[in-house]
């Protein structure tokens, strides 16, 4: 019997489902949460109490995601975003709420996550380390796009829920010295012969001058390099090309180190292009000072700093007089930490390279310490905390860029005899949903 092929309907091209619903709350990603026929619906950009018209973009069995089409009723808390690019740019997602309300939401979110993931932990009052809501970022990565058909070049940020690059000429959350660079840098890059070889562009506010780091996938001509040097001289900035395998070509500016001031004493944190740095300098300094205050290090203490990076916390703790052991898994960051300690004449700080997701008790630096500081990545410090009883610190300061992993890891600290004494929300990223927090645990 003959069989005839019948094409299946293309569900992805079917007409989107538009519905109206009421937003009840916000989640930890600042998405509005509504209900549709008993199913949770997440709506970015919506606020509690608002009636919104949306189109479903993802419809799962347990939940759905939707795009905001229209506000049928507005929350009294909604404000007009200051940035003209806000509706298209993917850099910020919280400008429709005042800075004070953003902070309140982050504090409540942190408390709710602890109540949900670690309900047995008694929470202290959560305080804030506040930031200026604008011009706070000292580092940003801009995306570039070259259209071969139109010969057009675009420099900006990725669009909201999109890979397209949104062209911008200024950014209100960037340090003013960096925002002023965007337009002239974009204009010069568009005129280069090797414009098709350009990747992302990083802008960094450093001492003694701002830095422009341009990723290139192939070498630029001498003529193009001359144009970039002329631009750097005109803008009074450093100009660096980033090649593959973290190879840096300095066209203009001193090398190899650039300094970031630390408020603790007169310390400088030196780094290379490509290294991770905390983007909010003011909050970082307040965070370092608070960590030293909570640890209360003395000359008799040995403080272990895990995930120490290039010494952001280690230098300040060592400057207080304590012996510091800094451990980091990235070799070039360990080398920088050693160089930073040497430059600051801190002979009481030693640094080691270890994979902190692997067993720790065989490492040469491992042993009992008086105090412990943790500053892990978003994944948290769960593996390292398995060795807490052998380290036996009297207190633990935990700095977290992910409240989910902080709440989870807090359970492990509780089980090993520690109690949560202090908890702070760090306003590291105003105008976004991102939550930075730090906690103090003391052994009972």
PASE-684075 format. One record per residue: x, y, z of N, C-alpha, C, O, CB in turn; residue in three letters. Coordinates in pm, whole numbers, plus 50000, padded with zeros to 5 digits. Glycine has a CB too. Example, Ala and Ser with C-alpha at 12.3 -4.5 7.8 and 13.67 -1.06 7.14 Angstrom:
! residues 2
513194943150780512304955050780513204967050780514244966850846511314955350905ALA
512854977550708513674989450714512905000350787513415011450804514084994050572SER
This chain:
! residues 444
500844988250000500005000050000500895012450000501865013350075499045000050122UNK
500545021849916501345034049907501175042350033500085043450089500955042249783UNK
502315048350077502275057150193502615071350149503595073650078503275052250303UNK
501805080550190501985094550149502515102750266502025101650379500645100450096UNK
503505110950237504095119350341503175131150369502745138150278505505124250299UNK
502885133150495502095144750535502935153250630503295148650738500755140350602UNK
503235165350592504085174250673503395177650803502215181250806504425187050595UNK
504165176550914503625180051045503505195251058504315202751004504515174351158UNK
502485199551129502355214151145503535220051218504035214051314501065217651219UNK
503985231651175505095238751238504545246751355504015257751337505835247951136UNK
504685241051475504125247551592504825260551626504215269851680504185238251710UNK
506145261351593506885273551625506415285451545506595296951586508365271351601UNK
505785282851427505325293851344503845296751365503285305551300505575290751198UNK
503205289251458501795291651486501635305151554502595310851606501215280451575UNK
500415310251552500145323451605500415323651755499915315051827498705327551576UNK
501205333351805501485333951949500205335652029499235341551982502455345551979UNK
500215330352150499065331252238499165343552325500045344452411498935318652325UNK
498265353152304498255365452382497195364452491496055360752465497985377652291UNK
497575367752614496665366852728496885378752820497895385752810496865353552805UNK
495925380852909496065390953014496115384153149495425374253172494895401253008UNK
496935389353239497015383753373497495394453471497975405053431497975371553376UNK
497335391553600497745400753706499035395753770499155383953803496625402353812UNK
499985404953788501265401453848501145401854000500665411754057502385411053800UNK
501575391154065501425389854210502705393054287502645398054400500985375954243UNK
503865390054227505125392054300506275392354200506065390954080505355380754406UNK
507495394254253508725393654173509565381954220509585378854339509525406954184UNK
510245375254127511175364654166512575370454183512775382554172511175353254061UNK
513565361754211514925366654238515615371954114516685378054124515765355554299UNK
515025369753995515565375253871514835388053830515015392953719515485364953758UNK
514005393253920513225405453897512145403453791511705413253730514135416853856UNK
511725391253768510645388453675509315388853750509205383853862510855374753606UNK
508305394653687506985394253745506425380153741506675372653647506045403753672UNK
505675376553845505085363153854503565364453854502995371353939505585355553981UNK
502915357853758501465357453752500985343153743501775333753742500955365553633UNK
499675341653736499065328353727498165327953604497435337553576498255325053857UNK
498225316953533497355314753418496855300353423497605290953397498105317653283UNK
495575298753457494965285553467495775276353560496015264753530494855279053327UNK
496175282153674496905274453774498385272753746499075266153824496305261353787UNK
498885278453638500295277153601501025290353626500495301153599500435272953451UNK
502245289253681503055301253704503565306653571504045299153487504235298053800UNK
503455319853555503945326453433504945337353475504635345853558502755332653350UNK
506135336853415507185346653443507185357453335507245354453216508575339853453UNK
507105370153378506995381353285508075391653316507885399753407505585387753291UNK
509205391753245510225402153268509655416053242508905418253146511445399753177UNK
510025425353329509595439253312508285442853378507915454553379509495442153170UNK
507575432953434506295435653499506495436853650507425431053706505265424653467UNK
505595444553716505685446953859504425441853930503365440953869505895461853888UNK
504545438554059503385433954135502225443854128502435455954126503775431554280UNK
501005438654126499705445554117499355449653975498225453853950499695457854208UNK
500285448753881499985453253746499165442853669499385430853681501275456353671UNK
498215447853590497495439553494498195441153361498325452353310495975443453486UNK
498655430053302499495430853183498955421953072498375411353098500935427053217UNK
499165426452951498895418152833500225412652785501175420152763498165426352719UNK
500295399452768501565393052734501345383052622500215379152590502165386052858UNK
502455379052561502445367852468503345356952523504475359652564502895372352326UNK
502845344652524503615333552578504745330052482504505327352364502705321352603UNK
505955329952533507125326552452507625312452479508345306652398508235336452477UNK
507235306852593507635293352630506545287652720506235293452824509045293152701UNK
505975276452682504835270952755505155256652797504955247252720503545271452670UNK
505635255052921505975241952975504815236453058503815243253080507255242653059UNK
504985224053104503935217653182503735224553315502595226253360504265203053203UNK
504835228653380504755234353514504765249653517504325255753614505895229253596UNK
505265255753411505375270353410505385275453267505465267653171506645274953485UNK
505305288553254505375294853121506185307753133506255313753240503955297753063UNK
506785311953022507455324753014506735333352911506185328352813508955322952977UNK
506745346352936505975355152850506705368252826507555372352905504605357852910UNK
506355374752716506885387852682505815398352708504665396752667507365388452534UNK
506205408952776505275419652808504925427552682505815432752614505865429052915UNK
503625428452650503165435952534502585449452573502825459552505502135427952459UNK
501825449652682501105461852718500785461852867500475451552925499815463252635UNK
500875473752926500445475553065498985480053063498665491153021501345486053140UNK
498105471253110496695474753117496395482853242495455490853245495825462153113UNK
497195480853346497185489553465498595489953520499315479953514496165484353573UNK
499005501453574500385503653617500485503553768499585507953839500925516753561UNK
501625498353817501935499153959502305513353997502905520653917503075489353996UNK
501955517354118502355530654166503875531554182504425542554188501675533754301UNK
504545520054188505995520054206506755521454073507955523954074506425507254276UNK
506085519753962506765520353832507235534453802506495544153821505835515453720UNK
508485535653755509035548553713509505547453569509645536553515510205552853806UNK
509745558853508510245559053370511755556853371512465564153441509885572353300UNK
512255547253297513705544753292514455556953240513975563953150514025532553203UNK
515625559553297516415571153253517155568553123517445577953048517415574953361UNK
517475555853094518275552752976517395551652852516405544352854519065539752998UNK
517735558652744516935557752621517025544152554516185540852470517385568352524UNK
518035536052590518205522852529517555511752611517645500052573519675519952510UNK
516905515152722516525505152821515625494152764515815482352796515825511852936UNK
514655497652681513705487652632514355477652536513815466852514512545494552563UNK
515505481252479516165472252383517445466052436517765454652404516465479652255UNK
518195473552517519495468952565519325458352672518405459052754520325480852620UNK
520205448452671520135437652768521005439852890521135430752972520505424952704UNK
521605451652904522515453953016521835455553150522305450053249523335465952989UNK
520715462853155519975465253279518565459453265518035458653155519905480453312UNK
517975455453377516595450453371515745455053489514695449153517516605435353366UNK
516195465753559515465469853679515265484953685514915490253791516195465153803UNK
515475492053575515375506653577513935511553592513715523353618515975512453452UNK
512955502753575511555506753588511115507053735509945509553765510655497353508UNK
512055504353827511795505053970512835514354033513995514253992511845490754036UNK
512435522254130513375531654193514505524054261514375512354295512645540654295UNK
515625530954279516795524654340516475519854481516915509054521517975534454344UNK
515725527554557515365523654694514505511054693514705502054775514615535054766UNK
513565510254600512705498454590513505486254541513235475054583511525501154496UNK
514465488654454515345477654410516055471354529516115459154543516375482654306UNK
516605480054616517335475154733516405467654828516785457254882518015486754806UNK
515205472854848514235465954933513915452154877513815442354952512945474254946UNK
513745451454746513435438554683514585428654701514355416854729513145440454533UNK
515815433254686516965424254699517115419254841517455407654864518255431354654UNK
516845427954938516915423755077515845413155107516105403155173516745435855171UNK
514625415655056513535406055077513795393055003513465382255053512205412155031UNK
514395393854885514705381854808515715373154881515555360954887515245385454670UNK
516755379454937517755371955011517115364755130517405353055156518885381355059UNK
516245371955203515575365855318514685354255274514665343855339514745376355394UNK
513945356055165513045345655117513805333055074513345321955097512205350855001UNK
514955334955011515745323354968516265315555089516295303255087516925327854879UNK
516665322655194517105315755316515925308355380516085296955424517715325855416UNK
514775314655385513605308155444513205295655366512725285855423512425317855450UNK
513415296055234513035284755149514075273755149513735261955161512805289555007UNK
515365277455136516415267455120517085263655251517655252755263517455272555024UNK
517015272455350517645269555480516725274555592517095283455667519055276255491UNK
515515268655602514525273855697514935272555843514385279355929513225266955677UNK
515895263655871516295261556011517255272256060517575272656179516925247956026UNK
517725281055971518675291556010517935304156053517105309355978519645294755894UNK
518215308956171517625321456221518355333256158519565334756174517695322156377UNK
517625341556086518235352756016518365364956106517415368556175517435356355892UNK
519535371356107519665384256173519045395056085518635392255972521155387556203UNK
518965407156134518505418256051519485420155934520695420355954518385431456134UNK
518945421455813519785422755694520015437555667519065445155647519125415855570UNK
521285441655665521585455655635522155456955494522365446955425522575461355738UNK
522405469355453522815472155315524175478955312524545486355403521775480855245UNK
524905476255204526045484455165525635490955034525615484454929527395475755149UNK
525305503755038524665510454925525685516154827526855518254858523775521554975UNK
525185518654707526005524054599525285535754535524065537154549526335513154494UNK
526025544054464525385553554375524645545754267525195536154213526425563354312UNK
523415549454233522665541854133523175543553991522825535653904521225545754137UNK
523985553453965524485556353830526005558353832526595561553935523775568953771UNK
526605556353716528035558553694528905550853794529905556053844528355573553704UNK
528515538553824529245530753923530165520153862531085515453929528265524054017UNK
529925516353738530705505353680532075510353632532155519953556529945498953563UNK
533135503753677534485507353632534995497753526536155498653486535445507753750UNK
534155488553481534545479453375533305474953300532275472253362535305467253431UNK
533385474253168532255469553088532795463352960533805467752905531275481053057UNK
532095453052913532445446652785531355449752684530185446252704532615431152802UNK
531735456352575530815459652468530995449552354532105445152326531055474052417UNK
529885446152290529925437052176530025445052047529575456552040528675428052173UNK
530615438951946530705445551816530105436551709530055424251723532175448951781UNK
529645442951602529065435351491529395442351360529155454251345527525433751507UNK
529945434651266530245440151133529365433051031529425420851017531765438551097UNK
528555440650962527675435350859528385435950724528585446750668526325443350854UNK
528765424350674529535423950548528725429250431529285435050338529985409750518UNK
527415427350435526585431750324526505447050317526705452850210525185425850336UNK
526225453350430526075467850431527365475150463527425487450451525025471750531UNK
528415467650505529685473550548529495482250672530295491350697530295481750435UNK
528465479550749528195487450867528775481150992528855468851003526695489350884UNK
529195489451086529805484751211528985489951328528615501651331531275489451223UNK
528705481251424527915484751541528675481251668529215470151679526535477751538UNK
528725490451763529335488051893528295491252000527705502051999530625496651913UNK
528075481952091527075484052195526945471852283527915464452304525725487552134UNK
525755469652335525465458052420524485448752350523715453052264524905462452557UNK
524525436052386523565426452333522145430852371521915436052480523855412152384UNK
521215428552281519835432152307519205423252412519725412552444519035431652181UNK
518095427752465517385420052567516835407152506516055407452411516235428452629UNK
517275395752561516885382552512517155381352362516335376052288515415379852542UNK
518305386352319518655386352178520175386252163520905390552252518035398552105UNK
520645381252048522075381652017522435394051936523605396651910522485368951942UNK
521435401751895521695413651817522365424251904522075425452023520405419151756UNK
523255431951842523965442451914523195455651900522905460251790525415444051860UNK
522875461452016522185474352019523225485452025523995486152120521205475252140UNK
523245494051924524215505051920523915515152029522765519452045524215511851781UNK
524945519052105524785529252208525895539552196526985536552147524775522952350UNK
525605551552239526605562152240527005566052381528015572852401526075574352166UNK
526215561952481526535564852619525845554452706524915547752662526105579252658UNK
526295553252831525695543752924525725550053063526785553253116526445530052922UNK
524535551653123524445558653251525035551053368525385557253469523015561753280UNK
525165537853359525725530453473527245529653466527875525353563525135516453480UNK
527835533653354529285533553342529895545853408529305556553408529705532753196UNK
531095544053463531895555553505531915565653389532075561853273533355551153546UNK
531755578353422531645588753318532835588553223532675591153104531525602453382UNK
534025585553275535215585353190535125574253086535725575452979536475583453275UNK
534385563553115534225552653019533095555452921533225552752802533955539553093UNK
531995560752971530865563752884531265573452773530805572352659529705569652966UNK
532145582952807532595592852708533455586652599533655592852494533365603952777UNK
533975574852621534825568352521534035561252413534565559152303535755558552589UNK
532805557452440532075548352351531935554052209532265547352112530695545452408UNK
531445566252199531185572052067532455573751984532475569251870530495585452082UNK
533535579952036534735581451953535415568051922535975566351814535725590552024UNK
535385558452016535965545351988535215538551876535835533151785535965536452114UNK
533895538651880533085532351776533355538751640533455531751539531595533351811UNK
533465551951637533695559051511535035555151449535125553351327533645574051533UNK
536075553851531537395550051480537425535551435537975532451329538465552451586UNK
536845526551514536845512351477536135510051345536545501451266536195504051587UNK
535065517551320534305515851197535135519151073534815514550963533065524551199UNK
536205527151089537015531650976538265523050955539025525550862537425546050995UNK
538495513151040539685504951026539575495550907538495490750874539935496951153UNK
540725492950844540745483050735540375469150786539745461250715542125482750668UNK
540785466250909540525453050966539295452551053539255445051151541705448651046UNK
538285460451020537095461251104536405447651118535795444951221536115471351047UNK
536505439051017535865425951023536565416651121536015406251157535835419650885UNK
537775420151164538545411651256538345415551402538985409851491540015412251222UNK
537465425251428537285430151564536265421851640535255417551584536855444851562UNK
536545419551767535595412651854535055422351958534725433751925536265400551923UNK
534965417952083534425426652186535425437552224536615436552193534045418452310UNK
534935447752291535745458852338535485460452488534335461652530535415472052260UNK
536555460552567536425462752711536905476752747537955481252700537215452152791UNK
536125483452830536495496552882536705495153032535845489953102535395507352850UNK
537855499753082538195497953222538695511253279539605517453223539265486753240UNK
538105515453389538555527653458539685524053553539455517653656537385534653535UNK
540905527853519542085524153596542905536653628542615547753583542945513853519UNK
543945534353707544915544853733546165542053648546605530553644545285545653886UNK
546745551853579546415566153588545435570853482545065582653481547675574253579UNK
544985562053391544105566153283543205554353245543565542853271544905571153160UNK
542035557053184541165546053142541825537553034542745541952965539835551453092UNK
541345525353021541945515852929540885510652830539755507652868542585504053007UNK
541275509652704540445503552599541145490852554542285491152508540215513552478UNK
540455479552568541005466552529540155461152415538955459152431541045456552651UNK
540785458652299540055454352180540455440052146541625437152124540345463852061UNK
539485431352142539715417452102539815416851950538935421951880538585408052155UNK
540875410451898541055408851754541265394151721541975387151794542245417451702UNK
540665389551614540805375551574541945373651474542325362351444539505370251514UNK
542485384651423543695384251340544405397551353543805407551392543345381051190UNK
545675397651321546475409751341545985421351257545525419451144547935406851309UNK
546075433351312545725445351240546935450751166548075448051203545155455951334UNK
546685458351063547765464450986548405475651067547825480751162547245469950852UNK
549625479351028550305490451094549495503451081549495511851171551715492351035UNK
548825504950967548015516950946546865517551046546575528151102547465517350802UNK
546225506251069545135505751168545655508351308545035515551386544415492251163UNK
546805502551340547385504651473547725519351496547565524551607548635495851491UNK
548205525951392548515540151403547255548251435547295557451516549155545351272UNK
546135544651370544865551451398544445549451544543935558751607543765546351302UNK
544655537451596544285534751735545185542251833544715546951936544345519851763UNK
546465543251800547375550851886546985565651886546975571951992548845549251838UNK
546655571051770546235584951762544955587251842544805597451908546015589051615UNK
544035577651835542795578651913543115578652063542565586652138541835567051878UNK
543995569652106544355568652248545005581552297544725586052408545295556752272UNK
545855587352215546505599852255545505611152264545595619652352547615603452156UNK
544545611152172543525621652173542605620352295542185630452353542705621252044UNK
542285607952333541365605552445542085604052578541445602752682540545593352418UNK
543425604052575544235602052696543855588952766543515588752884544055613852793UNK
543935578152689543615564952745544665554852698545395557352602542185560452702UNK
544735543652767545595532652723544875524752615543645523852616545985523452842UNK
545625518952522545045511252412545765497852404546975497352384545135518952277UNK
545005486852418545575473452422544805464452327543575464852322545545467552566UNK
545545456352250544915446152165545005432652234546065428752284545595445652025UNK
543885425552238543835412152296543845401852184542895401052105542585410452387UNK
544895393952177544995383152079544585369952145544215369752263546425382252020UNK
544665359252073544295346152127545215342252242546345346952252544345335552018UNK
544695333452330545475328052442545995338952535547105337952587546645319852389UNK
545185349252556545515360052649546875366252621547675368552711545485354752791UNK
547115368952497548305376252456547915390852435546985393852360548935370152326UNK
548635399852503548265413952501549305422152427550505420652450548085419252643UNK
548835430752339549705439752264549385454152306548315459352277549525437852109UNK
550335460352374550125473852426550505483952318551685485552286550945476152556UNK
549515490852264549775501152164550065514552230550865522452179548605502352068UNK
549425517152343549585529852413549315527552561548345521052597548625540652355UNK
550175532852646549965531452789551035522752853551725515152785548595525752817UNK
551155523852985552185516353056551805501553065550635498053054552405522053196UNK
552775493253083552545478953095553545473253196554575479453221552665471852956UNK
553255461353255552085453053229550965455053329549905449153312552475438753227UNK
551135463153435550145463753541549365476753539549895487353506550815461953675UNK
548095475653575547255487453595546695486653736546415475753786546115488353488UNK
546515498053800546195498153943544745502053969544175510653902547115507754016UNK
544165495354069542875499054124543095502354272543665494154344541805487554105UNK
542665513854318542895517354458541995509454552540805507654525542675532354480UNK
542555504654661541785498454769541705508354884542705514554920542425484854815UNK
540525509954940540335520055044541055516455173541315525155256538855521855072UNK
541375503555190542005499355316543475503655314544295497855243541885484055337UNK
543795513755393545165518955392545445525955259544575532755205546175507655415UNK
546625524255209547015530355081547395519454982548375520754909548195540355100UNK
546625508654980546935497154896546435499254754545425505754731546315484454955UNK
547175493654659546755493054519546645478554478547465470154516547735500754427UNK
545615475654399545425462254344545805462954197545105469154117543945457154364UNK
546905456454161547375456654022546825444553948546705433654004548925456854016UNK
546485446653822545905435853742546305437653596546825448053556544365435653756UNK
546045427353517546275427653373544945427853300543935423653357547125415553329UNK
544905432653176543665431653099543175417153096543965407853084543875437052955UNK
541875415453107541315402053106541085396153243540315386653257542195393153029UNK
541755401553347541545396553483540175400853536539665411453500542665401553577UNK
539585392453620538325396153685538595406753791539515405453872537645383753749UNK
537785417153789537805427053896536345429953934535445428453852538555440253852UNK
536115434154059534785438454099534475451554027535255461154035534685440054254UNK
533325452053958533065463453870532665476053947532785487053894531975459953772UNK
532195474454070531775486054149532855489054252532915482654357530385483454218UNK
533695498754222534835501554308534435506154447535055502054545535715511854245UNK
533415514754457533005519754587532465508754678532815508254796531965530354568UNK
531625500054622531075489054701532175478954734532175473154843529915482254627UNK
533085476754641534175467354669535005472154789535325464254878535075465754546UNK
535335484854792536115490054905535345488655037535925484955139536495504754880UNK
534045491855034533235490355155533145475755197533155472555316531815496055132UNK
533065466755098532995452455126534285447355189534245439555284532695444754996UNK
535425451755137536715447755194536835452755338537255445355427537875453155107UNK
536475465355360536545470855495535635463355591536005460955706536175485555494UNK
534435459555544533505452255629534045438255660533885433355772532125451355562UNK
534665431855562535225418555585536315419055692536365410455780535795412655454UNK
537175429255686538225430655786537595433455924538055428156026539195442155747UNK
536565441555926535885444556052535285431856112535425429456232534785455156031UNK
534605423856031533975411656080534995401256125534785394256224533075405755972UNK
536095400156051537135390456089537895394756214538365386356290538115388455974UNK
538005407756235538765413256348540125406356363540435401056469537965411856479UNK
540945406356256542215399156262543215405756356543255418056368542825397956124UNK
544015397356421545095402256507546415396456457546435387856369544855398456656UNK
547505401156513548835396356472549025381656506549905375056451549935404656540UNK
548215376356596548325362256635547465353156548547545340856561547925360556780UNK
546665358756458545725350756378546345346056247547175352756187544465358856349UNK
545915334356205546145329456069544815329255997543885322356039546825315256069UNK
544715336855889543465338155813543645331455678544575334555605543065353155796UNK
542745322355646542755315355517541755322155425540575323355459542425300255534UNK
542225326555308541385333255209541265324055088542185323255006541975347255168UNK
540135316955076539915307854964539225315254850538365323654873539095295655009UNK
539615312054726539155318954605539645333454612538875342854589537585318354591UNK
540935335154642541465348454677541705357354557541925369354573542755346954752UNK
541655351854433541905360154316543295366354322544265359554353540865371054305UNK
543365379254290544655386154289544935393154422545845401454431544695396354177UNK
544145389754526544415395054660543495405954706543865413854793545785400154665UNK
542295406754650541355417454685541135418554835541185429554891540025415154615UNK
540885407254902540715407255047542035404555120542285410055227539685396755087UNK
542875396155061544095391755129544995403455167545545403755277544865382255040UNK
545135413055078546045424255105545585432155227546395435555314546135433554983UNK
544275434955234543775442855345543895435255478544255441055580542325446755321UNK
543605422155475543715414255597545175413555642545465414655761543155400055576UNK
546095411855546547515411455582547985424955634548825425555723548355407255460UNK
547445435855578547835449255625547405451555769547955460255836547225459955535UNK
546425443855816545985445155955546945438256052546845440056173544575439355972UNK
547875430355997548885423956080548775408856090549715402456138548815429456214UNK
547655402956046547485388456055548295381255949548645387055846546005384756041UNK
548595368655974549205360155873548105355555779547055350855824549955348055937UNK
548325356855648547305353655549547795342655456548925343055407546915366155468UNK
546925332855433547165322455333546085324155227544905321855253547145307955397UNK
546485328055107545535329854997545645318254900546745314254861545785343154925UNK
544485312854860544465301454769543525304454653542415309254674544035288454844UNK
543995301654532543245304654410543545293754308544645288254306543605318854354UNK
542585290754222542765280154124543325284653991543655276253908541485273454101UNK
543435297753968543925302953839545375307353857545635316653933543035314953786UNK
546335300953789547755303753812548145318453793548905323853873548585295353721UNK
547645324953688548085338853665547545348353772548155358753799547645343553527UNK
546405344953834545905353153944546765351254069546995360754144544445349753975UNK
547235338954091548125336554204549415344554187549925350354283548445321354217UNK
549935344754065551155352554038550915367354065551785374154120551615350453893UNK
549755372454026549425386454052549285389154201549745399454251548145390353979UNK
548655379954273548505381654418549865382654486550065391054573547695369954479UNK
550795374154445552145374654501552815387954470553465393954556553005363154447UNK
552655392554345553255405254305552625416954381553315426254420553115407454154UNK
551305416354402550635427054476551105427554621551325438354676549115425154471UNK
551255415854683551735415554822553165420554832553515427654926551645401254878UNK
553985416854734555375421354735555455436554717556245443354783556185414254624UNK
554615441854626554625456354602554175463854726554635475054751553725459854484UNK
553265457854804552775464154926553645461155047553345465455158551365459854953UNK
554745453555025555685449655131554965442155243555185444755362556385462155186UNK
554115432755203553375424555298553985410655299553535401755227551855423955262UNK
555005408755381555695395855388554875385355463555235373555462557035397555455UNK
553795389555527552965380255604551815374255522550895368455579552395387255726UNK
551865375555389550855369655301551535359955205552475363555135550085380755222UNK
551035347555201551565337255111550425332155024549285331155071552235325555191UNK
550715328954898549675325154803550015311854735551165308954705549475336054698UNK
548945303954712549105290554656548045288354548546945293954552548995279754768UNK
548405279854452547465276254345546935262154372547695252554377548155276954205UNK
545615261054389544975248154413543585248254351542895258554352544905244954565UNK
543175236754297541795235054249540925232954372541015222554438541675223054148UNK
540085242554404539305242054527538055233354515537275232354610538915255954567UNK
537875227154400536815217154386537345202954406536575193354405536165218354248UNK
538645201854424539285188854448539585187254598539495197054672540585187454363UNK
539945175054643540305173254786541395182954829542395184654758540755158854811UNK
541205189154943542095199754989543105195155094544155201355110541295211055044UNK
542795184255165543585180955284544985175755253545765173355345542865170855365UNK
545325173755124546675169555087547555181255047548755179555025546625159454973UNK
546965193155037547725204954993548705209455102548455207755221546775216454958UNK
549815215355059550865219455153550385230355248550885231355360552085224255077UNK
549435238555205548965249755286547865245655383547495253455470548465260855196UNK
547335233555370546165229655446546505227055592547545221155623545535217255385UNK
545635231455682545815229355825544865238255903544105245755844547265231955867UNK
544905237456033544015245356116544335260256102545495264356095544115241056262UNK
543275268156097543415282656086542505289156190541625282656246543065287655941UNK
542735301956215541905309056313540615314456251539555314356313542705320556375UNK
540735319156126539585325356060539615322055912540675319755854539575340756082UNK
538425321955851538295317855711537485328155635536455332855683537645303955700UNK
537955331655515537215340355425536975333055294537895327055238537975353755401UNK
535735333455244535365326755120534795337055024533935344955062534345315355146UNK
535255336854899534695345454795534605337454665535325340254570535565358354775UNK
533715327354662533685318154547532925323954427532345334754435533055305054587UNK
532955316554318532155319954200530685316654228530335312954340532665312354074UNK
529845318054127528405315754145528095301554193527065299354258527675318354014UNK
528965292154163528715278254204528795276454355528275266554407529705268954138UNK
529425285754426529525284854571530745277254618531655274454540528295278454626UNK
530765273954746531935267854810531595254554875532215250754975532525277354914UNK
530625247354821530135235154884531235224854904531345219055012529015229154801UNK
532065222554801533125212554811534175216554915534625208254993533805210454675UNK
534555229254915535575233855011535065232855154535845230055245535985248254979UNK
533775235255175533225235055311533185220955370532975219455490531825240955311UNK
533375210855288533435197255341534645195455433534675186055513533505187055226UNK
535625204255424536855203255505536835213355620537865215655684538095205555417UNK
535675219255647535585229755748535995224755886536675231855961534185235255753UNK
535585212555921535905207456055537405205756076537895207256187535205194256079UNK
538145202555969539595200955980540295214555985541335215956049540125192655863UNK
539725224455917540295237955923539995244456058540835251456115539735246655809UNK
538805241856108538385245956243538535260956271539065264656375539185238456345UNK
538065269656180538155284056209537115288256314536065281956327537955292256080UNK
537425298856387536485304056486535325311456418534215311856471537195313356584UNK
535605317156300534535324156228534805323156078535925320656034534445339156274UNK
533735325156003533795324355856533085336455798531925339155831533145310955804UNK
533765343855711533125354355633532945349055491533915345255426533975367655634UNK
531705348855445531345343155315530825354455227529805360455259530275331655331UNK
531515357355117531095367455019530525360054899531175351054845532285376854977UNK
529315363754857528615355854756528035364654646527455375154673527515347654820UNK
528195360154521527525366754408526285359054366525675362354264528495368254289UNK
525915348754442524745340654410524045336754541524505327854611525145327954329UNK
522935343354574522265340454701521735326154710521545320954820521125350154722UNK
521505319754596521055305754598522125296754657521835288654745520685301054457UNK
523365298054610524445289754662524815293754805525225285154883525675290554572UNK
524675306454840524955310854978523975304255075524385299055179524875326254988UNK
522685304555042521685298355129521915283355140521805277655249520265301055075UNK
522245276855029522535262555032523745259355119523685250455203522765257354889UNK
524835266755100526055264155175525905267555323526615262055408527205272055116UNK
524975276555355524755280155494524285268155575524585266955694523745291555505UNK
523535259255512523095247155581524285238655626524295233155735522165238855490UNK
525295237755538526475229955572527235236355689527745229155775527395228655450UNK
527305249455691527945256355804527175253955933527765251856039528065271455776UNK
525855254155924525035251856042525265237756097525385235956218523545253856010UNK
525325227956009525515214056051526865211956118527025202656198525365204755932UNK
527845220456085529175218856143529405228056263530545230456303530225221556037UNK
528315233156320528425240156447528565255156440528975261356537529545234956519UNK
528215261256324528315275756311526915281956307525965275556263529115279556183UNK
526825294156355525555301256347525755314456273526815320656279524965303656488UNK
524705318556203524755330656123524575342856215523545344456279523655330456013UNK
525605351256219525595362956307525205375756234524465383956288526955364656371UNK
525705377456110525445389856036525205386355889525745376655836526635399856051UNK
524375394655824524045392555683523815406055618523055414255669522795383355667UNK
524485408355505524385421155435524105419055288524575409455227525675429355452UNK
523325428155231523155429055086524095439955036524085451155086521665432155047UNK
524905436554938525855446054880525275451254749524975443454658527255439454857UNK
525125464254739524495470454621525525471554508525845482454462523925484554657UNK
526025459954465527105459654367526635463154226527405468454146527755446054367UNK
525355460154195524875461554057523525468654052522525462354016524755447753990UNK
523445481554087522185488754073521645488253930522415487353834522355503354118UNK
520345488853918519595488453791519535474353731519025472553620520225497953691UNK
520065464353804519955450453760519425442053876519375446753990521345444853710UNK
519025429653845518495420853949519585414054030519285407854132517605410353886UNK
520845415053989521925407354051522105411154198522095422954235523245409553975UNK
522265400854282522395402754426523745397854473524115386254453521255395454501UNK
524485406754536525745403254603525485403854754524805412954802526935412954561UNK
526005394254827525735393754971526995389255045527895383454985524555384355002UNK
527035392055173528105386755256527535383155394526625389755445529275396955269UNK
528105372555451527575367255576528725364055671529815360355628526715354655551UNK
528455365555799529395361955903528835350255984527745351056039529695374055996UNK
529605339355989529245327656068530255326156182531455327556160529195314755979UNK
529765323456301530615321856418530375308056477529235303656491530345333056523UNK
531485301256513531365287956572530765288856711531215296656794532735281056578UNK
529755280756735529095280856867529995274756972529615273857088527765273156861UNK
